[in-house]
Amino acid sequence: TDLVLQVVQTLREEGVVGMFVEFFGEGVKSLSLADRATIANMAPEYGATMGYFPPDSVTLDYYRHTGRNPDTVELAHKYLAENMLLNDFSSCKDGAAKSDDAVQYSKVIEIDLKTVVPSVSGPKRPHDRVPLADLKQDFQSCMDNDGGFKGFGKGGSNWKNLISETVAKRNADSNTTPTHDLSSSDITH
């Protein structure tokens, strides 16, 4: 997802290599279980030893929805609550806990969920995220840059015509009518 790509990029830039990364704050409440699982599982991509979301009501709902015995779920709820491990993600505001018993983190990195934009990336380098708004410029730069990372070495050639010719040949080979004229497309101009 766009959120996952932004989290990976931000954490790589911050240098969390070898760290245990705990995600907390009021924004966590708005994340689905799937988003949380994906972000945590991307720890190798952002360099952390592990990514972790503390247990909360979403955790307990997952247990309920996956057929766990209701008595076991209730026992887990009681254990977590009595040991102050059940989080409601409202005890933190602006990266600082409200109580005197606040967890002391070695580093706090804030990610504003309102800044997440549609983007593309990967699959080999998911941290090299490109916002969709910048995709045209990024593509053109890659075509013109010398060969190598983010470069295809096509700066001296007329790669726009090459793309148009390739699409035209593919359409002719498949006996289909072209649906796009890449010679005048926004992608290549």
Secondary structure per residue as TSV (DSSP state, phi and psi in degrees):
chain	resnum	aa	ss	phi	psi
A	1	T	-	360.0	166.0
A	2	D	H	-61.4	-39.6
A	3	L	H	-60.7	-47.5
A	4	V	H	-60.3	-43.9
A	5	L	H	-61.7	-40.3
A	6	Q	H	-68.8	-39.8
A	7	V	H	-61.3	-46.4
A	8	V	H	-59.3	-47.9
A	9	Q	H	-62.1	-45.5
A	10	T	H	-62.9	-45.5
A	11	L	H	-68.4	-34.9
A	12	R	H	-63.8	-42.9
A	13	E	H	-63.9	-32.4
A	14	E	H	-81.5	-14.1
A	15	G	T	72.4	64.2
A	16	V	-	-95.9	22.2
A	17	V	T	-56.7	128.4
A	18	G	T	77.7	1.4
A	19	M	-	-92.5	158.9
A	20	F	E	-92.2	120.5
A	21	V	E	-106.0	118.3
A	22	E	E	-104.5	129.1
A	23	F	-	-94.8	127.4
A	24	F	-	-148.0	173.4
A	25	G	S	112.7	167.4
A	26	E	G	-62.3	-28.7
A	27	G	G	-66.3	-24.0
A	28	V	G	-61.2	-32.6
A	29	K	G	-57.2	-29.9
A	30	S	G	-85.8	-5.6
A	31	L	-	-86.3	135.8
A	32	S	-	-72.5	164.6
A	33	L	H	-59.5	-40.9
A	34	A	H	-62.6	-42.3
A	35	D	H	-62.5	-44.2
A	36	R	H	-61.8	-46.0
A	37	A	H	-63.5	-41.7
A	38	T	H	-66.3	-44.2
A	39	I	H	-61.9	-45.5
A	40	A	H	-63.3	-41.1
A	41	N	H	-72.6	-13.1
A	42	M	T	-86.6	7.8
A	43	A	H	-49.0	-43.5
A	44	P	H	-59.9	-32.8
A	45	E	H	-72.4	-33.2
A	46	Y	H	-94.6	0.8
A	47	G	T	93.1	-2.9
A	48	A	-	-78.9	157.1
A	49	T	S	-65.2	-40.4
A	50	M	E	-159.1	155.5
A	51	G	E	-114.8	141.7
A	52	Y	E	-143.9	131.2
A	53	F	-	-111.3	118.9
A	54	P	-	-60.0	152.7
A	55	P	-	-64.0	141.7
A	56	D	-	-149.3	-164.1
A	57	S	H	-62.9	-30.6
A	58	V	H	-64.6	-38.0
A	59	T	H	-60.9	-48.6
A	60	L	H	-65.2	-37.9
A	61	D	H	-62.3	-39.1
A	62	Y	H	-60.1	-44.6
A	63	Y	H	-58.9	-44.7
A	64	R	H	-63.4	-44.4
A	65	H	H	-76.4	-10.6
A	66	T	T	-108.5	22.3
A	67	G	T	80.6	17.3
A	68	R	-	-68.1	148.3
A	69	N	-	-58.8	128.7
A	70	P	H	-55.8	-34.5
A	71	D	H	-66.4	-36.9
A	72	T	H	-68.1	-40.0
A	73	V	H	-64.4	-42.7
A	74	E	H	-64.9	-39.8
A	75	L	H	-62.2	-43.8
A	76	A	H	-61.6	-42.4
A	77	H	H	-60.1	-48.2
A	78	K	H	-62.9	-45.0
A	79	Y	H	-60.3	-49.7
A	80	L	H	-62.6	-43.1
A	81	A	H	-66.0	-45.8
A	82	E	H	-68.3	-26.1
A	83	N	T	-98.6	13.7
A	84	M	T	54.5	38.4
A	85	L	-	-106.7	-9.5
A	86	L	-	-87.1	117.2
A	87	N	-	-99.3	142.5
A	88	D	-	-112.6	3.6
A	89	F	S	56.0	23.3
A	90	S	-	-111.6	-0.4
A	91	S	S	-83.6	-1.7
A	92	C	E	-119.8	137.2
A	93	K	E	-140.1	128.0
A	94	D	T	55.0	37.1
A	95	G	T	80.0	-1.0
A	96	A	E	-121.5	133.0
A	97	A	E	-71.7	153.6
A	98	K	S	-84.7	-22.0
A	99	S	S	-97.0	166.7
A	100	D	T	-73.7	-17.8
A	101	D	T	-90.5	27.7
A	102	A	-	-62.8	145.1
A	103	V	-	-67.7	137.2
A	104	Q	-	-101.0	111.8
A	105	Y	-	-93.5	148.4
A	106	S	S	-72.9	-24.4
A	107	K	-	-157.9	135.9
A	108	V	-	-117.1	124.4
A	109	I	-	-116.1	122.3
A	110	E	-	-97.9	135.1
A	111	I	-	-125.2	116.2
A	112	D	-	-81.7	112.9
A	113	L	G	-62.8	-20.2
A	114	K	G	-73.1	-14.4
A	115	T	G	-91.7	-2.3
A	116	V	-	-69.8	128.8
A	117	V	-	-125.3	156.3
A	118	P	-	-57.4	138.3
A	119	S	E	-155.2	168.8
A	120	V	E	-126.9	158.9
A	121	S	-	-170.0	169.6
A	122	G	-	62.9	-161.0
A	123	P	S	-82.1	-20.4
A	124	K	S	-76.0	-28.0
A	125	R	-	-133.1	74.6
A	126	P	T	-63.2	-18.1
A	127	H	T	-78.5	-9.7
A	128	D	S	-91.5	61.6
A	129	R	-	-72.7	138.0
A	130	V	E	-124.1	115.8
A	131	P	E	-59.1	141.8
A	132	L	G	-55.4	-34.8
A	133	A	G	-62.1	-24.4
A	134	D	G	-102.5	1.9
A	135	L	H	-63.0	-42.4
A	136	K	H	-58.7	-50.1
A	137	Q	H	-63.9	-41.0
A	138	D	H	-63.6	-43.9
A	139	F	H	-61.9	-47.3
A	140	Q	H	-62.2	-40.8
A	141	S	H	-63.1	-42.5
A	142	C	H	-62.0	-40.1
A	143	M	H	-66.3	-37.9
A	144	D	H	-84.5	-27.0
A	145	N	S	-66.4	153.9
A	146	D	-	-55.5	155.2
A	147	G	S	-57.7	148.9
A	148	G	B	128.3	-160.0
A	149	F	T	-60.1	128.1
A	150	K	T	57.6	33.5
A	151	G	B	-156.0	134.5
A	152	F	-	-113.0	0.9
A	153	G	S	64.2	33.8
A	154	K	-	-105.7	15.8
A	155	G	T	-59.7	-36.4
A	156	G	T	-83.9	-15.2
A	157	S	T	-97.8	167.8
A	158	N	T	-94.0	74.3
A	159	W	H	-65.4	-25.2
A	160	K	H	-64.4	-43.1
A	161	N	H	-68.5	-36.6
A	162	L	H	-60.4	-42.5
A	163	I	H	-64.1	-45.7
A	164	S	H	-60.8	-43.4
A	165	E	H	-64.7	-39.9
A	166	T	H	-64.5	-43.4
A	167	V	H	-66.0	-42.5
A	168	A	H	-61.8	-42.2
A	169	K	H	-65.1	-42.7
A	170	R	H	-61.8	-42.6
A	171	N	H	-65.1	-39.5
A	172	A	H	-66.3	-41.8
A	173	D	H	-64.3	-31.2
A	174	S	T	-97.6	7.4
A	175	N	T	52.4	42.3
A	176	T	-	-115.1	159.4
A	177	T	-	-86.2	129.3
A	178	P	-	-59.5	137.6
A	179	T	-	-102.4	-11.7
A	180	H	-	-137.0	141.5
A	181	D	-	-105.6	95.7
A	182	L	G	-66.9	-16.2
A	183	S	G	-69.2	-19.4
A	184	S	G	-120.9	13.0
A	185	S	-	-73.7	148.0
A	186	D	T	-61.8	-26.9
A	187	I	T	-65.2	-39.0
A	188	T	T	-102.7	0.0
A	189	H	-	-115.6	360.0
